[in-house]
Amino acid sequence: MAEAEAAQLKEEGNRHFQLQDYKAATKSYSQALKLTKDKALLATLYRNRAACALKMESYAQAASDASRAIDINSADIKALYRRCQALEHLGKLDQAFKDVQRCATLEPRNQNFQETLRRLNTSIQEKLRVQFSTDSRVQKMFEILLDENSEADKLEKAANNLIVLGREEAGAERIFQSNGVALLLQLLETQRPELILAAVRTLSGICTGHRARATVILQAVRIDRICSLMAMESEEMSLAVCNLLQAIIDSLSGEDKRVHRGKEEALVLDTKKDLKQITSHLLDMLVSKKVSGQGRDQALNLLNKNVPRKDLSIHDNSRTIYVVDNGLRKILKVAGQVPDLPSCLPLTDNTRMLASILISKLYDDLRCDPEREHFRRICEEYLTGKFDPQDMDKNVNAIQTVSGILQGPFDLGNQLLGLKGVMEMMVALCGSEREADQLVAVEALIHASTKLSRATFIITNGVSLLKQIYKTTKNEKIKIRTLVGLCKLGSAGGTDYGLRQFAEGSTEKLAKQCRKWLCNVAIDTRTRRWAVEGLAYLTLDADVKDDFVQDIPALQAMFELAKARTSDKTILYSVATTLVNCTNSYDVKEVIPELVQLAKFSKQHVPEEHPKDKKDFVDIRVKRLLKAGVISALACMVKADSAILTDQTKELLARVFLALCDNPKDRGTIVAQGGGKALIPLALEGTDVGKVKAAHALAKIAAVSNPDIAFPGERVYEVVRPLVSLLDTQRDGLQNYEALLGLTNLSGRSEKLRQKIFKEKALPDIENYMFENHDQLRQAATECMCNMVVNKEVQERFVADGNDRLKLVVLLCGEDDEKLQNAAAGALAMLTAAQKKLCIKMTQVTSQWLEILQRLCLHDQLSVQHRGLVIAYNLLSADAELAKKLVESELLEILTVVGKQEPDEKKAAVVQTARECLIKCMDYGFIKPVS
């Protein structure tokens, strides 16, 4: 019984393979393997599973399965050739050569084997040539670098060549094998920055993607030496060492996604100790006075990237627990630094923000309430230990720490604000005579007033103090922060017109002052950034955003700030937030009239929409933003460094793009200014919501633009995946529809694009939408399929047995919707022209086929009629028996009537095709010409 079931599963797997469903085929073969002990069947199953793995590009699995088949039958030529293909993709050319050599011995006349032999032989010879030339090049480079008398240009050239060589796998291995690590250590000992930098970058290349080499380098260079190099003042050096450490961490933790096999796997078994040692040293760097601001930033970046889990479905969060227990107090110390105090550690403008992000990521990575409670308790103990009535500096540090936490995990910050004396201390510091105290207190109040209830408390207790500071201080830094605090409190009601916190006109006055500061180029960038942050809050008010988009100098000043390659990540977020507010692209809860009536009856507050938030006003604002050059600013923001451009900012930018693309007339402007290219990275990386919004904006552009202009060069192929991701039942109908229109446009451009769409597995989704009840979705899917059927692999899906694909297309030709008929008839015309089998199959799938064909050939719309006549011609050409059946039907009379018409300019193609059909009938001898 088991053997019979195994044979049945093998046949099932073969059917799945023919339908190109390789996952299902693999599953069937794997189940069969568990049931059989027959050696011949086992060999076949392993061989077939190897073929599936090759198709899915799982080359290591393909080689393994093929080897098992060969173990059973050493002359299994198919298994040998499949293993050869897999080994070639894995870069093991010599082993692949041996396999294909054996194949050629067994079948000497097989041209495919002979061609593969020649190709592999050429590749192996080239590899050997490179290897031998690399050895001498490596030696020569080190001689130049270690010679104190070498000329400067020779040194620079040798250093750059060494870096390039280290980035190639063959070059990295040769450097490593040629005692390169010891020589690179000698370069690190020199006092010349350019040589140290070259050594660090070369080591980084050698470590990348190789666990054994990474371990050797970590032990040879030592983590304390690496950290001391990263602690240097030079930003370039600090970043290079950070990249080296990241390469080591990726290789040790397996983040490089390489399959470690053979010797590589045996050399390194457990890397947890090394990774823990790296983490410990990075935490120590955070609180060391010897570390530069740049070094501290890079340490925080490494912790941010490598400690929290990237996928929350992974159960193990031990790295986060280790950092919370051993380093949270150190991170809090960095978050609480006040630059104006003498005890402050060396910082950059970004350091405290990076510490806040790390606190947030660690908190989000905790799995249960006890872990979160432990985290909160550490923060509480740290803060309460800082409060000291006798030492004002300690109090200022404590409030600055609260401010840092509020910029990270907000709910935790909110709990800490509830600690006895925290809010009172903030208000007290506002009244301090020291400007440093006022600065810290005002920033803390800004961050504390995010929640409406908290803002109401501050409005009651702190607004008069903020106003007093604003009027009396001569320090511009404090003045602008105080203004932002007032802006934030004034916008605490959000877009709700009925929850204005300040008197009528007050928010407009605040916004006017923000715009004034924004346009003042004499003020430093960091201070002007606060003006943008103020507008980010105030533009929730429709009057403010309407005034702002009319102030072209202020708009362009904001765009220039966004375009500048500034290292301040908050400016991008503030600009993006302001643009989201101006375009109303934030999420708005749907108002249900019945619930509004119920709320009014029970005397509950009902949110009110501002008159200027209606669509007409939003459209005008979008036009003004486009005219002011918003697209070029957005394109520059998208190109910003990943450390500056957070996923949340990407989502905001995607929302803005989607709002700007809403009107089809504006899409040409967006494309002309580079908006299409800028959207691609937003659709591929970021939050799930952001990727969907960006993909939808791409679909809108792809649907109406020439893809060659909108997405020049190879970029067009990157557009396919985001559009396919929108063909999901969880997406709304408009997203489905516009994605189908975009794919239709792309699939009409080239065979390569059709191939890409097919490889992204879009076909099953397109077919599903052809079954939809929604007329527009069904039409769009059919139009897309009409373009896709030119592809041979798509045609094979229609030829395959056991599906209703052809039947559906035939039946859609009989629908009343002319556009749907036109698309379906086009698809059927191309299918029957390409595959004669489908001409026969068409007559078997439904009994209505002839009636539908006759209706198409008599259609009022010439394009539909022409496609119907082309289908008739294809059927007549395919088979004499089928042609006879058609001639015996009423179709002959239809063809005669159409063929006898006088062809004018519009009808020429229709009449010509009908006549060609009649000539075909004459060729068969079914009809004779009348003299």
N, C-alpha and C positions, 0 to 999 in steps of 0.2 A: 504493500500500500504506500509506504513512504517513498519508494523508488518511483512509483507512478506519479505521485504528487510532485516529486522533484522534477520529473520530466515535463509535467504540466506547467510548473512555475517557470521552467526554462523557456517554454514556448510563449508564456505570458510576458516574460522579460524581453524576448525577441520582438514581440508586437510593440511593446513600449519603446524599444530602441528605434524601430522603424518610424514611429510617430515622433521621434526626437525627444521623448520624455525620459531623459537619462537617469534622473533620480529614481523614478518608479521602476525602471529596468534594473538598476543596481539593487533596489530593495527585493525584487523578485529573485534575482540570481543569489543574493545573500541568504534568503529563506531556503532556496533549493539546496544550497551548500550544506545547510544544517541537517538535511533529510537524507542525503545520499552518501553511499560509500563506494559507488561504482567509479573506478579510476578514470575511465574514458569521459564519463559525464562530469566528474570533478574538474578535469582538465578543461573541458569546454566552458564550464561555468566561470572558472577563474579567468579564462581567456576573454570571455564576453564581458565580464565585470571590468577587466583591464581596458577594453574598448570604451566602456562608459566613462571610466575615469579619465581617459585621454580626451574625450569630448568635453568633459567638465573641467579640463585643465588641472586635474589633481594628479600630477605626474609621478609623485612619490608612490601614491597608492597604485597607479597603473603599473609601475615597475615591479612592485611587490606582488601584485596578482599575476602578472605575466610570468614572474620567476616561479611561482607555485605551479603554474601550468607546465612550465618547462621541467620542473622537478619530477613531474609525473611522466611526461613524454618529452625527451630531450630533442626530438626532431619536429616538435610542434612549430611549424613555420610561421603561423599567424601570431602565436605567442612571442616567438623570437623577434618578429618585426615590430610588434607593439612595444616590447620592452626596449627595443632600439630607439623607437620614437620618444618614449618617456625619458630614457637616459640622455638623449640629445637635448631635450628641453631642460633637464637638470644640469646640463653643462658637463656631463661625464662622457666626453666624446670618444675616448679610447675604448670604453666598455661598449658604447653604442656601435662602434666600428666592428668589434668582434662579433656582435650579434648579427649585424647585416651581412658580414662576411660569411657566416654560417648559412644564412638564408640564401645568399648567392651561390654557395656550394650545392645546396639542396635543389635550387631551381635556377640554373645558370642562365636561362633564356629570359628570365623576368627582368624587363627593362627598368621597372621601378626600383628593384634591388640594386641594379648596376648604377643607376643615377644617384641613389643614396650613398653608395660606396664612394663614388667620385666626390660627392659634396663633402662627406665627412673627412675624407682623406685631405682635401684642400684645407678644411677648417683646422684639422690637427696640425698640419704643416705650418699654418699661419700662427697658431697658438705657440708652437715650439720656437718659431722665429722671434716672436714677441718676447717670450720668456728669456731666451738667451741674450737678446739685445737689452732687456730690462736689467739683467744682472750687472752688466758693464756700466749702464747708465746710473744705477744706484750708487755703485762704487765711486764713480767720477763725481757725482753730486756731493757726496759726503766729503770727498777730498777738498773740493772747492770751499764748502761751508766751514770746515774745521781748520782751513789754512788762514792764519791771521793776516797774510799779505795779499789775499784775493782782492781783486778790484770790485768796487761797489756794484757795478751793473752785472758782473758775473755772479756775485753773491745773490743778488735779487732774483736773477734768472734761475739759478740752481734751487733757491728756496721755493719759488713758484712751481718749478717742475716737480720737486719732491712732493709738494702738496697735491698736485694733479695726479701723480703716480699713486699716492696713498689712497686716493678715492676710487681707484680701479681695483677690482678683486685680485687680478693677477699681479699688479704692481704692489699692492699691500702685502701680499703673501711673500713676494721676493724681498721686500724691505725687511720683513719680519725674519725670514730665513737667513738673510745676509747680516745677521748681528745688528740690524738697524735700530732696535730699541736702545741698545747700549750707546750707539752713536748719537741718537736723538737726545738721550739723557745728557750727553756731553754738551749738546747745543743748549739745553736748558740751563746748564751751569755757567754759560757765558753771560756777560752783563749787557749783551746787545739785544734790545727789545725786538728788532726785526727778525733775529735768528730764533729767539724764544718763541715768537708768534708762529714762525714757520714750523718749528718742532711741534708745537701744540696742535696746529691744524693737521699736520701729517699724522700724529698719533690718533687724532680724531677719526681720520679716514681709515687707519689700520683697525681701529676698534669696531667700526660700524659693521653690524651684521655678523660678528664672529665672537662667540662667547669665550673660546679658549684664549684668543689673542687679547681680548678685553681684560680677562683675569690676570694674564701675565703682565700687562701694562699697568694695571692698578697696583699690583704688588711691587713692580719695579720703580714706578714714579712715586708711589705712596700718596695716600689721600691727603695727608697734612700738607705735602708739597703742592698738590693740585689746588687745594683751598687757599694756600698762601699766594699763589699766582692769581687766583680769581679775586683776591682781596685788593689787588693793585688799583691805583687811581685810573689807569688807562681803560677807557670804555671798550676799546677794540680788544685789548688783552682779556678783559673780564668776560666779554661775550664769547671769545674763542675758547676759553677754558670751560665756560658753561656748556658750550657745544660738545667739548670733549667728554665732560662728565655725563651729559645726556646720552651720548653714544655708548659710553660704558654701561650706564643704567639700562638702556634699551637692550643691549646685548646680554647682560646678566639676567634681566627679568623676562627675556623672551619677547619683548615688545617689538623687536625687529621683524617678527612674523616669519623668520627663516625656519625651515625644517632641519633640525640638528640630527645628523646621522653618523653612523660609524665612529671613527676616532674622535670626532668633534663632540659627540654625545658622551663618549666614555671618559674624556678628559675632565669635564666639569659636571659634577653631580648636584652639588648644593651651593647656591649663590646667596642664600638669605643672609649669611653672616657678613659678606661684603656689602650687600645693599644696606644692612642696618648700620654698618660702620660709616658709609657715605652719608646716610640720613643724620646720624649723630653729629658728624663734623659740620654739616650744613646748618644744623640748629645752633651749634656753638658759634658759628660765624655771625649769626643774627645779633648777638649782644656784645661782640668784641669791638672795642674802640679802635683796634688796629685795621679793621676792615673798612674799605672805602664805601661810599654810598652806592656806587655801581656794583661792587662785589656783593653788598647786602641785597640789592635788587635781584641779582642773578641767583643768589641762594634761595630767595623767596620764590623766584620763577621756577626753579628746579623742584622745590617742595610742592608748589601749586600743581605742577604737571605730573609728578610721579607718586605722590602719597595717596590722595583720594582715589577711590575706584573710578575707572572710566565707565564701567557698566555695573549698575546697581544690582543686577541679577546675580552677580558673583557674590557669594556669601562672605568670603574672607575680607575683613576690613582691618586686619591686624596692624598694617602699616599706620593707619590713622590712629588706632588706639595707642600705639607706641609713641607717636608724635604728641598726642594729647597728654599722655602721662609724663613725657620727658621734655617736651618743648613748648607747650601752650603758654606757660608763663613768659618764656623768651619772646614768643610772637606778640603777646600782649604788651611787653615792654617796648617793642618796636612800634606798635600801634599807638602807644601813649607818649611818644617822643614829641617835644615842643622845640622847634628849631631856635627860638629866641633865648632858650635857657642855656647856661654855660655847661650843664651836664649832658647836653644832647649828643647822641651818637652821630657820626657822619651819615647824612641822608641825601637822597635826590627828591625831586618833586613827586616821584611815583612811589617811594618806599612805603609810606603809611597806607596808601591805597592797596598795594600788593599784600601787605599784612592783613588788611581787612578782608580781601578776597580769600586769602588762605584760611582765615578764621571761619569764613562762610562755608568754604568747601569742606573743611574738616567737620563742621557741625552738620552739614547736609549728609555726610558720609556715615554718620552714626546710625546704627540699625534699630535701637530700642530706647525706651524711656530711661532706664537706668543709666545707659551710656550718656544720654543727653543731660541727665541730672548731675552726673559726675563732672561733665564739661562745665555746666553752669556753676557748680560749687567751686571749681578751680577759679573761675572768673570772679565770683563773689569774694572769695578769700583774697585774691590778688588786689581787688579794688579796696576792700575794707582795710587791708594792710597798708594801703597808700594814704588813706585819709589821716591827716595829722593837723590839729588846730595850731600847732607851733611852726609848721613848715608849709608855707604857701606853695612852694614848688611841687611838693608831693601831691597836693590837692589838684594843682593844675594838670599834672601827669595823669591823675586818676580820671579827671573829666575828659581829657584828651583820649584816654583809653576807651571810655564809654562812647565817645564820638566815633572812634575807629570801629567798635563792635556794631554800632548803629548802621554803619555803612556796609557791614557784613550780614550776619544772621539777624534780621531785624526783630524777630520775636524774642530772641535772647536779649538783645539790647533793650527792648521794651521792659522785660522782667527786671533788668538791672536798673532801669530808670526808677522802678518802684522801690528800690532800696532806700532806707531812711537817709535823708540828707542829700541825695544826689541832685534832685531838681532844685532844692534850695541853694546848694553850692553853685549850681550853674547861674542862677539869678544873682547870687552874691558876687560871683566873679565878674558879672556884667558891670557891677558898680565899683570894681577895683580901680585904683589909680594907674596900675601898671598896664601898658598897652598889650603886652603878651597875654595877660590874664583875660582881658576883654576879647582879644582875638580868639582864644580857645573857647571861651564861654559862648560867644556868638555862633561859632561853627557848630558847637555841641547843640545849641538851641535849634539851629537850622536842621540838623539831622534828627533831633528829637521830635520835631513838629510834623513828621510825615503822617502820623495817624491823626484823624480828625479830632478825637477826644483829647489827645495830647496837645494838639494845636490850640484847642479851645482853652485848655489850662494855661498855656503860655500867653494866649491873647489876654486872658484875665490877669496874669501875673507878670508877664515880661514885656509886653508891647511898649508900654510907657518907657521902660528902661532902654529898649532898642531904639526908640525914637530919640530919646535923650542922647544916647551914644552917637547916633547918626548926625544930630545937630551940633554936638560939641566937639567930636573928635576931628583932629586935623590929619590923622593917618588915613591915607586913601585905602589901604588894605582893609582896615577895620570898617571904614565907611561903606565900602562896596559889599562886604560880607553882611553888615547890618542891613543893608538894602535887600540883599538876597533873603535874609531871615524874614524881613517884612513881606517880600514877594511870596515866599513859601506859605506864610501864615495867611496871606490874602487869598491864596489859591486853594486853601484846605478843603473847600467845598467841591473841588473838581469842576466838572462841566455843568454842574447843577446850578442853574440860574437863580434858584430860590434860596441857595445856601451861601450867598456872598458874605464873607467875613467882615469886610470893611465897608465903609460908606461908598455910595455911588461916586464913581470918578477917581477913587483913591488908587485902585489897581492901575488905571490908565496913567496916572502921574508916576507911579513906581516904574512902569514899563518905559515911559518916556525918558526917565533918568538912566535906566539900563541901556537903552538905545544910544543915549548920549555918550556913555562910557565906552560902549562897544565901538563907536566910530572914532574915538580919541586914540590915535595911533601912538601918542606920546606916553600913554600908560602901558606898563609891562603886560606881556601876554597872559601871565597867570592871573593878574587882576581883571583883565578883560574877560577871561574865561568865566569868572564869577558873574559878570554881566549876562553872559549867555545862559548860565545856570538860572539866574533870576528870570529870564525870559522863558526858560523851559517850564517854570512853574506858572508864570503869569499868562502864557498863551493858552492855558486851559479856558481863559475868559475870551469869549468870541469877539468882544470889542477890541481887546488887546491884539489878537491875531490879525484882525482886519486892518488895524492901524499899522501893524508891523510889516505886512506884505506890501503896503503902499510906500513904506520908507525904503526906497531902493538902496541908498548908501548904507543903511544899517544891515540890510539883507546881504549886500555884497561884502561888508566887513565881516559878517559871520561866516560867509562862504570862504573868505580868505583865511580866517583862523582855522577852519576845518581842513583846508587844502595844505596848510603849512605842515611840514613833517615834524609836528610837535611831539614831544615824548609824554605829553599829558593825556592819559586815556579818558579822563572825565569830560574833556571838551567835546570829543566825538559823540559821547552819549548825550550830552546836553544839546548839541546841535541837532542830533537825530530826534531827540524828544520834542524839541521846538518844531521841527518840520512835521512830525507825526501830529502834533496839536494843530498846526496850521492847515494840514490836509484832512483833518478829522479821520485819520486812518487807525485810530485806537478802536478797541472792541466796544461796542455799545450794546447794552442789554435790550432785548426786544421788549417794547412796552405793550402789555396785554390790556386792552381797554377795560375788560371786566375787573381786573385786579386794581386798576386805577380808581374805578368807581368804588370798589370795596375799601380801598385805603382812605379815600376822601370821606366815606361814610363813617369809618372808625377813627377819623381825625388823625391819621398818620401822615407823615411828610411824603409828598409825591414829587420826584425829581422833575424839574422843568427844563425844556430845551430852549436855549437862547435863540431869538429870531435869526441871528446871523450864523447859526449852525445849520441852517437849512441848505439843501443841495445847491441851489442857485449861487449862494454866497461861496460855498466850498469850491465850485467850478471856477468862479472868478479868481479866487485865491490861487488855485492850481495854475491858471493861465499866467498870473503875475510871477509866480515862482519860476515857471519855465522860462519866462522872458528875462528874469534876473540871472539866469545861468545856474539853476539848482542842479542840473544833471552833471555838469562838469565837477561841481563840488562833491556830489554823491560818488562819482567815479573815482575821485582822489581818495575819499574816505574808505572806499572798499579796498583800495590798494595798501592801506595802512598796515603796519606790522601787526602780527597776530597777538602780540602781548598788549597792544593798545586797543585793537578792535575786538571787543568781547562778543560772545554769542548773542547777548541781549542787544548790543548795539546793532549787530547784523540783522536781527529780527526787526528792529525799528526801521532800519534802512530799507528792508524788504517791504515793509508796510507802506513807506513813503513811495517807493517805486510803483507799487500796485495802484495806489491812489492816482499817481501821475499818469499811469497807462490807461486809466478808465475810459477816456474819450479816444476813439480810434483816430480822430484827426490829429491828436497830439503825438501819436506814436512815431510818426516820421521824424519829428523834432528830437524825440528821445533817442532814436537810433542814430541820427546824424551827430549827436553830441556824445556818443559812446555808451549810451544806457544799456544796450543789448549785451555788450561785452561785460559791463560791470555787474550785471545780474547773475551771470553764470556762477561765480564763486559763492554768491549768497544762496543760490539754490542747491549747492552741493555740501555746504558746511554751515553749522549753526544749530539753533533750536529747531525742533520739529515744526513749530508754527511758522518760524521764519523761513524755513526751506519751502514749505507749502506756499506761502505768500509770494516768495521770489519765483517759484516754479509757475504760479498762476500769472505773474507779470510777464514771464518769458513766453508763456502760452499766448497771451494777448498780442505780444510783439510778433511771435512766430506765425500767428494766424494771418496777419495782414501785410507782413514785410517780406522783401526779397531776402531769403536767408544768407545769400552770398554777401549782401551789404550789411545786414544786421549783425551777423556772426561770421566775420571773415576768416578765411583759412581753416585750420583744424578745429577752431572753437565750435563750429556748427555741430560737430559730433558730440560735444559735451552737453549740448542742449537736449539731446534725446532722452537721457535718463530722467531729468526732472519732469519732463512732459509725461513720460510713461508712469511716473509715480503718482500723477494726478488721476490716472485711470483706475480709481479705487472706489469701491462703494461707500467708503467713509467720507469721501470728498463730496461737495455739493454738486448739483447738476450743472451749474455754470462752469465750474472748474473742469468737470468731465468734458463738457461741450467744447470749451476753448482749447483744451489739451488735444482733443481729436482734430480740431481745425488746424492747430499748429503742426501736428504729426502729418496731416494730409498735405500741407504745404511743403514740409521737409521731404516726405516720401516721393513727391513729384519732382525733386531736384536731381537725384542721382541714385545709381544702383548701390553705391557705397553707403548712402544714408539709409536706404531700404534694408540693407544687410544689418546695419547698426540697430535699427528699430526691431528687426527680427531677433537679434542676439539679446536685446534687453527684455525679451519674452513679452512683448506688447501684444502679439497676435491673439492669445486667448481673451484678453481684455477687450480688444477691438471687436472680436466675434460676439462677446457677451452683450456689448452695446448695440449690436445689430439686431438683437432679440428684444431690445427695450420697447416699452409701450410709448415712451416719450418720442414724438415725431422728429424733433430737431436732433436729439441724441442719435436716433437710429439713422437719420440721414447723414450726419457727420461721420458716424462709424462706417457706413457703407461707402461714402466718398473716399475715406482713408483706405479702406480695403481695395477700392477700385485702383488706387495707385500702387498698393502693396502687391497685387497679384502679378505684377511684372516680374517679381523676384521668383526664381526657380524653387527655392525652399518653401515659399508660400504656396506655390502651385502644387508641390508634393503633398501638402496638407489636404488639399482638395481631392487629389487623386487617391489618397489612402482610404482603405475600406473602414467601415464601422463609424462613419460620422455623417451629420446632416448639413455640412457646410455648403455644398453645392445646391442642395434642395432649398436652403434658406435664400441663397442669391436668386434662384429661379423664381421663388414665390415673391420675393421683394420686387422683381420685375413686373409683377402683376398688381402691385399696389396702386392706389389712385394718386398719391403724391408724386408730381412730375419730377421734382428734384431727386427724390428717392429712386424713382424708376430709372432716371438718367444715370445715376451712380451705379445702381445694380446692373443695368444693361451694359454699361462700360466694363464692369468687372467680368461679366459673363462673356462679353465679346473677346476680351484679352485671354481669358482662361481657355475658351474653346479654340482660339487661334494658336495658343501655345501647346496645348495637350489634346491630341486626338481622342485619347481615352475618355476625356471629360465630355466630348461630343456624344459618345455612346451613353456615358453615365447620366447625362442630362435627361435623356429620354426615359431613364429607369427610376429616377428619384421621386417623380410626381406624375400623376396621370394628367395634370393640367398643363404640362409643358408646351404642347402644341398650341393650345388656345392662347397661352401667355405670349408665345412667339408671334402668333398672328396679330395679336393686339399691338405688340411693339412695332411690327412692320406697317401698321395702319395708323400709327400715332400722329396726332396733330402737330406735336413739337418735332421739328426736323432732326434735332440732335438725338432724341430718343429713337425716332424712326430709323435713322442711319445706323445706330448701334444694333437695333433689331435686325436690320438687313445684313449687317456684318456677321451676326450670330448665325443667321440662315445660311450665309455663304460658307461659314466654317463647318456647319453640319453637313451641307451638301458635299464639301470637299473631303470630309473625314471618311465616309464609308458609302459604297454604292447602294447597299440595302437600305440604309438610313435615307439616302437621297431619294430612292424610289418611293419610300413611305411619305416623304415630304411632298413629292410631285403629285402623288395620288390624293393629297389633301387639298384644302382650299388655298394653301399657301401659294400654289402655282398661279392661281388666278390673281392673287394679291401682287405677286412679283410682276406679272404681265401688265397689270394696270399701272403700277408705279413705273415700270420700265418704258412704257409707251409715252409717258409724259414728256413734254418739251422741257429740257433742262435749262432753267434760268440760273443766275448767279448763286442764289440761295439753295436751290434744289440740286445743283450739279452733282454733289457727292452722293446724295440719296439715289438719284436716277442711275448714276454710273454703277453703284453697288448692286442695284436691282438687275441691271443688264448683265453684270458679271455672273450673278446667280443663274440667270437664264442661259448664258453661254455654257456654264458648268453642266446644266441639265442637257443641253444639246450635245456636249462632249460625251455624256453617258449614253446618248441615243434615246433619252426618254421623250424628248420633243424634237420637232423639226422646224427649221426656219420657213416662214411663209414668203414666197417670192413676191 
